[in-house]
Amino acid sequence: MPTEIKSSTKISSIQCDNGREVDNITAQTFFLTNGVAMRISCPHTSPRNALPPVKDEPEPITRQVVNNELIRRGAAAIKKKVDLFSLENMSTKVKMDRQWMYADRRSKEFIDGVHYFLRVAEANRQRGFICCPCNKCKNQKEYSASRTIHFHLFESGFMPSYNCWTSHGEQGVEMEEDEVEDDNIPDFAQYVGFEGNQTGEEEIAADGNDVADDLGQMLQDAREDCESEKEAHKLDNMLEDHRTSLYPGCEQGHKKLDTTLELLQWKAKNGVSDKAFGDLLKLVKNILPGGKQIARDNEYENLEACPVCKALRYKIRRDDPGEVDGQLTKKRIPAKVMWYFPIIPRLRRLFRNKGNARMLRWHAEERQQDGMLRHPADGSQWRNIDRKFKEFGKDARNIRFGLSTDGMNPFGEMSSGHSTWPVTMCIYNLPPWLCMKRKYIMMPIIIQGPKQPGNDIDVYLRPLVEDLKQLWKKEGVPVWDEDKQEEFNLRALLFVTINDWPALSNLSGQSNKGYKACTHCMDETESTYLKHCRKVVYMGHRRFLAANHPVRKKGKHFEHKADHRTKPKHRSGKTVFAMVKDLKVVFGKGPGSQHIESEDGHAAMWKKNSIFWELPYWEFLDIRHAIDVMHLTKNLCVNLLGFLGVYGKSKDTLEARNDLEHMEQRGDLHPEPKEKGSHYLSPASYTLSKAEKESMFECLESIKVPSGYSTNIKRIISTKEKKFTNLKSHDCHVLMTQLLLVVIRGILPDNVRATITKLCAFMNAISQKVFDPDRLEALQNEVVQCLVSFELIFPPSFFNIMTHLLCHLVKEIRILGPMYLHNMFPFERYMGVLKKYVRNRARPEASIAKGYGTEEVIEFCVEFIEDLRPIGVPESRHEGRLRGKGTLGRKAIMTVDNNLFRKAHFTVLQHSSLVAPYIEEHLALVRARNIGKSDAWITRHHINTFPAWLRQHLMGNESINQQLAFLARGPSGSIATFQGYEINGYTFYTRAQDMKSTNQNSAVRVDAMGHDGTTATYYGAIEDIWELDNGPLKVPLFRCQWVRLTGGGVMIDDSGMTTVDLNKVGYSDEPFVLANDVTQVFFVKDMSSKGKKGRGPDEPKRQVVLPGKRKIVGVEDKTDEDYDQLDGQPPFTVTIDPSILLSNEDTPYSRSDHKEGTIVRRKYVRSTVTADVMP
């Protein structure tokens, strides 16, 4: 496929910290005479950043055209050159009459003379300084650096009549009477832009090639350091152009390359457009003798079609008249354009920042290694790479990439009318809280729309794969490490790709539709074609059960057959490569394209030999293309809700029932013909009655979640229609991991509800950030039990490929690490950022390229300015608030209930380690003085009297800790109260504020020690928020209404879910708790505790407790070791195996407790489609 790469770059200045790298005459002459400004002092950078070695030079963000290669190489090659002029050579060229001092400052004799003068001046320093004899300073100013004087002399020339260097060590000679001052000094401004040797003498190298001048030597040096044959070929052409005259018989000695550079300099200086410059080159070609052209033709410049697949290079306009008088009347539009942003310069920029360079070693030096799965480095694939490629794994700085691509509509619309494909990459060396951030996500490629690349995406990936191959070579790429202050050879590999299901097929080359759609099972995929639904489904999950599982032997509901097959074996990369290595595909849609033929009328398992197989390490990876859990969860959620009849059109269709009849299964569910062509579908086990739907949506409508937890649930439901609407990916994630199992409590048959609850528990478990490897086998068994149970409940049409893929997720966690680090959520968010770059709707991809490039430049610069925060790591709303900050309704009150005040003060004292010894002492004293009193009385008396006793006990003791003294003295009488408070990454409200809010932020949980010495979990709701002023200590407290642990106040049911009765309150003597000790939860109505119609209360008596959510890792230097993982643990577990219970039932697929079936009309007759729908 033909592509075009767009770019333009102009170098106007070079900036460095102290200038030592360019502290030589040759470099300064080069910069000065070519109009390149040199700025000194760039804070927070190392000396290497200004001018690194040849192999580590900074490259522009986008690809350069051929002639810009000289600009890119120039500075580095000059640094490599040694002093070109020795002192001996200088002495033969300097005229003793000093007339060169006022000659053309571009001339060789002036340049050589200045070199000689500076050496004389250096040898005759006075107190370490040198007088400047330029026309401005006139020996009145002194400088310590000779380069400053060198610059002044080229800028202003020598002062008049300074033929005898009296201020630089020579003896003065009196001026003759007839001598006059020579004021005829040429203005330097007219010489700006001069270059090279102007003497007309031709310099010849020792080998006979005329490359002895600076430009030729630079090209020769660059040629020796080439890293690829393609680059070497470019430089060979440049050397040839450097030796070739502009045209035969050119007496002025102009060379093709010199003239091209002068023209390019003129173009950049005057801002000439590419089109105008191209027209100028054509004009010059016509003027030159023999029609000689200056610039070399691109070998693909005049091609009209791809030389491989013959696809047309340009789009064809319908109204295009073609050429008129040999000229095109309209500009031709390329069929496809791509933008490529090289990854190697980006990596070099990362390592030039000390903090980034250190973070790129985090996985080896700072990662907690306790046997748990926290990071991809804990997975088996990472370890296998380190074992297989020991040299690669030895250096922690070597990069492991994740790659993702997907289509998006750049105009922010939901339609698929325009599909732009950005290719994005993340770096897994970084900590989990950084590796998926916007700052560290690269976008090396943008593929232009409006059509998606499809199977031809390999054509666009070619430059990226070439860079990846270069990064894998043993010598790698030389990079400067700012943190270790050393140069090293950087290497990198592509660790895994993360894509939605269609894009995964495009990248992997495996067809993920049809009979062999599973990327893990491959040719062992068990699939069945449904005649009436016209789709392939994937069942037979009993083979994934444990070998001794009882359901394997039971065939009652499985065509009376046992299943003793083993699960599909894992295919190594070498095995898969053997399947595809001989496939021949020619990409494109032209007449020369070539595709894989189908097998037996079915789609072939492989569509192509993916370009990634060119990577030498690709066949050694266990998982090359990860399953995207984000899209899987959404598909699973929509599929499940569709069969429950609460999302969109019901998936329990007439076609699904007809397939059951065709397969001669589940006779109770076969459609019953009715009059006028309609059919009655009897209720299946998953069919909800009208009352059950009302219960479900009553619960949903009452749900209020904490701030930042999810969207407002009321926005995604229609209470009138009893359906979900406008579900986004994150909404489906929240439903499948937390809410769905709560809203179905009290509805559906027990075993069906248990199966769905078990699936939700599994989805919650795989969403965690830390895994115990020993727990993974149990998780695998649980999900397979769910799939087998679903085969007993749902019709075959339920089992699309996404449902089947559930059984492979645990395997990918074991190999790749936690699931949240290889799903599409962060990449989808990043695509939202790219959409905001679009300002010109006529050129969306160009807008994205420009916005991305601008942000790259800004991000790199911001890293060296201390007070600026990076764009790509947004500041958390909890930044600066982890220790507590009141946010709503601040009031200062002076008079409070003395009893409450004492209890609040006691709570503060009780949780201080400094006060703990005195609490034991006072409690023992109270017991000794009140023998015979109950424990409850002792506790109350202790709480009421301890603050006063402590103050009296420590009064006048100057040896105690100052903080203890403040605590004993007691808080100020002025108490600050709030309606909202943020602490530890949570947002808390009082119950009164919750009533006015769409969120629920008042429910809390605290683990505390009871009166009997045992630790228990208490639940309650915040009534008031206080902030006590203990001098330098500000202590936030929550006054809560607590639920009793006994008497049915707090209960845990069979599924491990905690429910509370908020009417059963207790512990009024201890209402306060430190705000720092609580964890946020929220309450959801438990509809199973609601009495039946006509019996019991209308409102549910109990509430289900669900955990809140916080995200503070990376905030204020919090790491995963600081993170309280208890917050993320599943709030429920299902220990029963529903597959066994369902297999023992006679009809697990139908229900008889209600008769609310469905009447449907036949949508189509075979080969005759009608538009009949239900009224």
TATA-V146951 format. One record per pair of residues at least 6 apart in sequence whose C-alpha atoms are under 7 Angstrom apart, sorted by sequence separation. I is the first residue (numbers start at 0). J is the second residue. If there is no record, write none. Layout:
# TATA-V146951
i/j
I/J
I/J
This chain:
# TATA-V146951
i/j
21/27
30/36
50/56
103/109
131/137
132/138
163/169
165/171
203/209
204/210
210/216
225/231
284/290
304/310
305/311
321/327
322/328
349/355
350/356
372/378
375/381
385/391
391/397
469/475
470/476
479/485
480/486
504/510
510/516
511/517
515/521
528/534
529/535
554/560
586/592
597/603
611/617
640/646
641/647
659/665
672/678
673/679
716/722
717/723
812/818
837/843
861/867
908/914
909/915
980/986
981/987
993/999
1008/1014
1009/1015
1027/1033
1028/1034
1042/1048
1043/1049
1051/1057
1090/1096
1111/1117
1112/1118
1141/1147
1163/1169
102/109
131/138
202/209
203/210
204/211
284/291
304/311
305/312
321/328
349/356
385/392
408/415
427/434
479/486
504/511
511/518
515/522
517/524
528/535
554/561
585/592
586/593
596/603
641/648
642/649
671/678
672/679
716/723
717/724
839/846
980/987
993/1000
1007/1014
1008/1015
1026/1033
1027/1034
1050/1057
1051/1058
1089/1096
1090/1097
1112/1119
1162/1169
130/138
163/171
203/211
244/252
245/253
284/292
303/311
304/312
426/434
478/486
479/487
527/535
528/536
553/561
585/593
641/649
642/650
670/678
671/679
715/723
716/724
838/846
861/869
979/987
980/988
993/1001
1006/1014
1007/1015
1026/1034
1027/1035
1050/1058
1089/1097
1162/1170
99/108
100/109
120/129
130/139
131/140
202/211
222/231
244/253
245/254
303/312
408/417
425/434
477/486
478/487
515/524
526/535
527/536
552/561
584/593
585/594
637/646
641/650
642/651
660/669
670/679
671/680
715/724
837/846
979/988
1006/1015
1007/1016
1026/1035
1049/1058
1050/1059
1089/1098
1162/1171
99/109
130/140
131/141
202/212
244/254
245/255
408/418
409/419
425/435
477/487
478/488
526/536
527/537
541/551
551/561
552/562
584/594
659/669
670/680
702/712
715/725
836/846
837/847
978/988
979/989
1006/1016
1025/1035
1026/1036
1049/1059
1089/1099
1112/1122
1162/1172
130/141
243/254
244/255
407/418
408/419
477/488
478/489
526/537
551/562
584/595
595/606
715/726
836/847
858/869
926/937
978/989
990/1001
1005/1016
1006/1017
1025/1036
1048/1059
1049/1060
1088/1099
1089/1100
129/141
130/142
222/234
242/254
243/255
406/418
407/419
476/488
477/489
514/526
525/537
526/538
551/563
656/668
657/669
668/680
858/870
925/937
988/1000
989/1001
1004/1016
1005/1017
1024/1036
1025/1037
1048/1060
1088/1100
1160/1172
58/71
99/112
128/141
129/142
241/254
406/419
407/420
426/439
475/488
476/489
525/538
656/669
657/670
668/681
699/712
700/713
987/1000
988/1001
1004/1017
1005/1018
1024/1037
1086/1099
1088/1101
1160/1173
128/142
129/143
240/254
241/255
362/376
406/420
425/439
474/488
475/489
476/490
525/539
656/670
833/847
836/850
978/992
986/1000
987/1001
1004/1018
1023/1037
1024/1038
1085/1099
1159/1173
93/108
128/143
240/255
241/256
405/420
425/440
475/490
668/683
740/755
1003/1018
1004/1019
1023/1038
1048/1063
1084/1099
92/108
127/143
218/234
240/256
241/257
404/420
405/421
424/440
425/441
740/756
925/941
1003/1019
1021/1037
1022/1038
1085/1101
131/148
404/421
423/440
424/441
761/778
950/967
1002/1019
1003/1020
1021/1038
1022/1039
1084/1101
1085/1102
133/151
313/331
314/332
404/422
423/441
424/442
949/967
950/968
1002/1020
1021/1039
1022/1040
1084/1102
1085/1103
56/75
93/112
133/152
237/256
313/332
314/333
403/422
404/423
423/442
471/490
740/759
922/941
1001/1020
1002/1021
1020/1039
1021/1040
1042/1061
1083/1102
1084/1103
135/155
160/180
218/238
313/333
314/334
403/423
422/442
423/443
470/490
471/491
542/562
1001/1021
1019/1039
1020/1040
1043/1063
1082/1102
1083/1103
1106/1126
18/39
134/155
137/158
159/180
160/181
312/333
313/334
402/423
403/424
421/442
422/443
470/491
471/492
514/535
541/562
542/563
761/782
1019/1040
1020/1041
1042/1063
1043/1064
1082/1103
1083/1104
17/39
53/75
89/111
133/155
134/156
159/181
312/334
402/424
422/444
513/535
542/564
543/565
696/718
1019/1041
1042/1064
1043/1065
1082/1104
12/35
13/36
14/37
15/38
16/39
17/40
52/75
53/76
133/156
134/157
159/182
215/238
401/424
402/425
421/444
422/445
542/565
543/566
584/607
736/759
783/806
1018/1041
1019/1042
1041/1064
1042/1065
1081/1104
1082/1105
11/35
12/36
13/37
14/38
15/39
16/40
133/157
134/158
400/424
401/425
421/445
467/491
542/566
735/759
736/760
758/782
782/806
921/945
1018/1042
1040/1064
1041/1065
1080/1104
1081/1105
1106/1130
11/36
12/37
13/38
14/39
15/40
16/41
50/75
132/157
133/158
400/425
401/426
420/445
421/446
467/492
582/607
696/721
1041/1066
1080/1105
1081/1106
1105/1130
15/41
16/42
89/115
132/158
400/426
401/427
420/446
582/608
736/762
1080/1106
1081/1107
14/41
399/426
400/427
419/446
420/447
735/762
736/763
758/785
779/806
1079/1106
1080/1107
16/44
117/145
398/426
399/427
419/447
580/608
757/785
1079/1107
399/428
419/448
579/608
692/721
16/46
20/50
398/428
418/448
419/449
779/809
990/1020
1040/1070
417/448
418/449
420/451
754/785
990/1021
1039/1070
155/187
363/395
417/449
418/450
419/451
989/1021
990/1022
1038/1070
1039/1071
16/49
154/187
209/242
416/449
417/450
418/451
989/1022
1038/1071
15/49
259/293
754/788
775/809
989/1023
1037/1071
1038/1072
14/49
259/294
360/395
989/1024
1036/1071
1037/1072
130/166
360/396
1036/1072
1037/1073
359/396
905/942
1036/1073
1037/1074
255/293
1035/1073
1036/1074
1035/1074
902/942
1060/1100
905/946
1060/1101
246/288
576/618
643/685
901/943
1059/1101
1060/1102
643/686
699/742
1058/1101
1059/1102
123/167
523/567
643/687
698/742
1058/1102
1059/1103
123/168
246/291
406/451
573/618
1058/1103
572/618
573/619
978/1024
1057/1103
1058/1104
120/167
520/567
572/619
695/742
977/1024
1057/1104
572/620
695/743
769/817
976/1024
977/1025
104/153
456/505
572/621
768/817
976/1025
571/621
913/963
975/1025
976/1026
26/77
454/505
974/1025
975/1026
453/505
766/818
974/1026
975/1027
765/818
766/819
974/1027
974/1028
6/61
691/746
6/62
7/63
6/63
100/157
374/431
970/1027
971/1028
908/966
970/1028
971/1029
970/1029
687/747
969/1029
685/747
966/1029
684/748
965/1029
97/162
904/969
965/1030
362/428
361/428
362/429
360/428
361/429
362/430
359/428
361/430
359/429
358/429
1005/1076
1005/1077
1004/1077
1005/1078
1003/1077
1004/1078
1056/1130
1003/1078
1004/1079
1056/1131
645/721
646/722
1003/1079
1004/1080
1055/1131
645/722
646/723
1002/1079
1003/1080
1054/1131
1055/1132
645/723
646/724
1002/1080
1054/1132
1055/1133
893/972
1002/1081
1054/1133
893/973
892/973
893/974
891/973
892/974
999/1081
101/184
891/974
892/975
891/975
105/190
890/975
891/976
889/975
890/976
889/976
890/977
105/193
889/977
107/196
513/602
515/604
888/977
889/978
107/197
887/977
888/978
106/197
107/198
887/978
888/979
106/198
397/489
398/490
399/491
400/492
401/493
885/977
887/979
983/1075
397/490
398/491
399/492
400/493
401/494
402/495
403/496
405/498
510/603
886/979
887/980
982/1075
397/491
398/492
399/493
400/494
401/495
402/496
403/497
404/498
510/604
885/979
886/980
985/1079
399/494
401/496
402/497
403/498
509/604
510/605
633/728
636/731
885/980
886/981
509/605
510/606
884/980
885/981
405/502
508/605
509/606
884/981
508/606
633/731
883/981
884/982
508/607
629/728
632/731
633/732
636/735
883/982
508/608
632/732
882/982
342/443
508/609
880/981
881/982
882/983
341/443
507/609
880/982
881/983
340/443
506/609
881/984
339/443
340/444
339/444
338/444
339/445
338/445
877/984
337/445
338/446
684/792
337/446
336/446
337/447
336/447
335/447
507/624
503/624
532/654
531/654
532/655
22/146
356/480
985/1109
356/481
357/482
984/1109
356/482
531/657
984/1110
495/622
496/623
497/624
531/658
984/1111
351/479
353/481
495/623
496/624
497/625
499/627
530/658
350/479
351/480
352/481
353/482
495/624
496/625
497/626
498/627
529/658
350/480
351/481
495/625
497/627
347/478
350/481
455/586
499/630
455/587
655/794
77/217
76/217
655/796
73/217
76/220
76/221
468/614
72/221
457/610
34/191
34/192
32/191
33/192
32/192
33/193
32/193
33/194
32/194
906/1071
635/801
906/1072
634/801
635/802
902/1069
903/1071
631/801
629/822
628/822
629/823
627/822
629/824
627/823
544/780
878/1114
878/1115
544/783
875/1114
380/620
543/783
380/621
540/783
540/786
541/787
540/787
9/267
536/795
536/796
538/798
537/798
536/798
537/799
536/799
537/800
536/800
537/803
62/339
308/585
310/587
61/339
62/340
308/586
310/588
61/340
308/587
310/589
60/340
61/341
309/589
706/986
60/341
308/589
309/590
308/590
309/591
308/591
307/591
308/592
58/344
57/344
706/998
705/998
703/997
704/998
705/999
706/1000
703/998
704/999
705/1000
703/999
1/305
0/305
0/308
0/310
1/312
497/821
497/822
498/823
497/823
4/336
2/335
3/336
4/337
5/338
1/335
2/336
3/337
4/338
2/337
744/1085
745/1086
744/1086
745/1087
744/1087
788/1137
788/1138
791/1141
787/1138
784/1136
785/1138
788/1141
784/1138
792/1147
793/1148
791/1147
792/1148
791/1148
767/1127
764/1129
763/1129
760/1129
760/1131
760/1132
705/1081
757/1133
704/1081
702/1083
754/1137
753/1137
698/1084
750/1137
698/1086
435/825
750/1141
437/829
694/1086
373/768
373/769
372/769
373/770
447/844
371/769
372/770
371/770
372/771
371/771
372/772
708/1108
371/772
705/1107
55/477
54/477
55/478
411/834
410/834
409/834
409/837
438/870
438/871
379/813
380/814
409/843
437/871
438/872
378/813
379/814
380/815
436/871
437/872
378/814
379/815
436/872
378/815
378/816
377/816
375/815
375/816
374/816
375/817
373/816
374/817
372/816
373/817
372/817
0/458
684/1147
684/1148
683/1148
684/1149
683/1149
684/1150
682/1149
683/1150
688/1155
682/1150
682/1154
682/1155
682/1156
681/1156
680/1156
681/1157
679/1156
680/1157
679/1157
680/1158
679/1158
678/1158
679/1159
677/1158
678/1159
677/1159
678/1160
677/1160
676/1160
677/1161
676/1161
352/862
0/587
550/1139
432/1112
432/1113
60/852
43/863
42/863
